[in-house]
Amino acid sequence: MNVAQWLAASARLHPDAPALLTGTRVEADYATFAARAAAIGAGLVRDYRIQPGDRVALFMSNCTPYLECLYAVWWIGAAAIPINAKLHGREAAWICDNAGSTFAFVDDDSSKALAAVMEDMPAAMQMLSVESADFHTLQHNDGGTASPLPRDDHDLAWLFYTSGTTGRPKGVMLSHGNLVAMSLCYLADVDSVAQRDAILYAAPISHGAGLYNFIHVRMAARHVIPESGGFDADEVLDLAKALDDVAMFAAPTMVRRLVDAAKNRGEAGEGIRTIVYGGGPMYLADIRDAIAIMGQRFVQIYGQGESPMTITSLPRAWHADVDHPRYLERLASVGVAQSVMAVRITGDAGQPLPAGQTGEIEAKGPAVMLGYWNNPKANEETLRNGWLRTGDVGRLDADGFLTLSDRSKDVIISGGTNIYPREVEEALLTHADVREVSAIGVPDSDWGEIVVACVVLEEGATADDAALDAHCLEVIARFKRPKRYVYLGALPKNNYGKVLKTELREMMKPNTPPSS
């Protein structure tokens, strides 16, 4: 089925239900939401020659037209490529080119970013800003079909680019069937959803937060974009009190800031129904503090782009089961396999390991991606007999609770966003003064982790943080650039010449001065 059918059904059954809000201001009911999606879709076909199966990029910040554009793309049977609005224009252009995108929805800021790198864009790609008069006309045109184009469960719906340790992003192919399976898991394993509820997009719609739109569309719930367009703890607390029955996805760093704000205000998050947290490590002390301040509003999920939001979950009930003899152990876990998923731990040879043993986490089920876009080598490495090799390390207990113990990849998770060291390293290595570099994640109370670049300079060069910062901003997104530079005489390496990042992390611990 086409996921856009859920919007069409909600528009028929609940036409007057408030659908799209900016802050507390209702901008569209469900009848209007569906009509705009259909009209925009018709315009894509009529004016831009978009066909079923074409890839359409969305490179813009959170706003209500974002959701209209997503459903317009699906309405006509095309596939959406949501791109993180924080990316550098050159990075977004590479994604568009790799995906063979023929069209992109942008806002005025991202339009300028892409205009500066036109030489990297697909030659035939057209763009339209959702802030333009042309888009407004498209929104309100007639001519959209009453029903979305039928799609097969295996047809591509969402092409999500997630980087790997090789440095280049990989396009994760998520089908309509993948997204339906993920959405139904929300009801079974995360939380109930009613029409009165409001899903708050304080994190980017292009990532995990946006994936929760589907089940809230199906239930004709409210979709709320903060006036700020992003995450501000005080704004979230104010909105929750005004709207009531609010649910939201938040990275652990966002949870910590929200808890601090509630504590400072003498509040407990009134109006917030559910906070689903994931996307990075939540420390036991932090979730215990969150529960103490805000009560039992929390659900944890573990997933990755290749099985979005759907590997395991730790529902509210397990957060509240304080009398269980292994309560703290379970609270420190990421929960149990979601309803459509199987999870196992494997050893070095790929053999399943018994409960209690540590190894690579693998997942299997209808939420697992179709594969990577035009990347058979990565498919071969990541998908094995239907099992997704997550690259994460953990263990299962006898009751099926999964605890993460490490990441086999050196991904840095800062503010809930994945940052891949190779991208940072490759950017810095193009600077004339840099001979060697290794980027690592260092624990940080605000961000979870920050990027630290361990740099070996060319002979005669002098340390200059500002120069390296400016260079990074020319080629990678601002949020990926190092927050700290450490200058070393040499990088620690093993006998094969591989940089020992474990030693670098050890050197960065407090009271451990780095070598010079």
Secondary structure, DSSP 8 states (H G I E B T S, - for coil): --THHHHHHHHHH-TTSEEEEETTEEEEEHHHHHHHHHHHHHHHHHHH---TT-EEEEES-S-HHHHHHHHHHHHTT-EEEEE-TTS-HHHHHHHHHHHT--EEEE-HHHHHHHHTTGGGS-TT-EEEETTSHHHHHHHT-S---SS-----TTSEEEEEEEE-TTSSEEEEEEEHHHHHHHHHHIIIII----TT-EEE--S-TTTHHHHTHHHHHHTT-EEEE-TTSS--HHHHHHHHHHH-SEEEEE-HHHHHHHHHHHHHHT---TTEEEEEE-SS---HHHHHHHHHHH-S-EEEEEEETTEEEEEEEE-HHHHH-TTSTTHHHHHTS--EE-TT-EEEEE-TTS-B--TT-EEEEEEESTTS-SEETT-HHHHHHHEETTEEEEEEEEEE-TT--EEEEEESS--EEETTEEE-HHHHHHHHHTSTTEEEEEEEEEEETTTEEEEEEEEEE-TT----HHHHHHHHHHHS-GGGS-SEEEE-SS--B-TTS-B-HHHHHHHTSTT-----
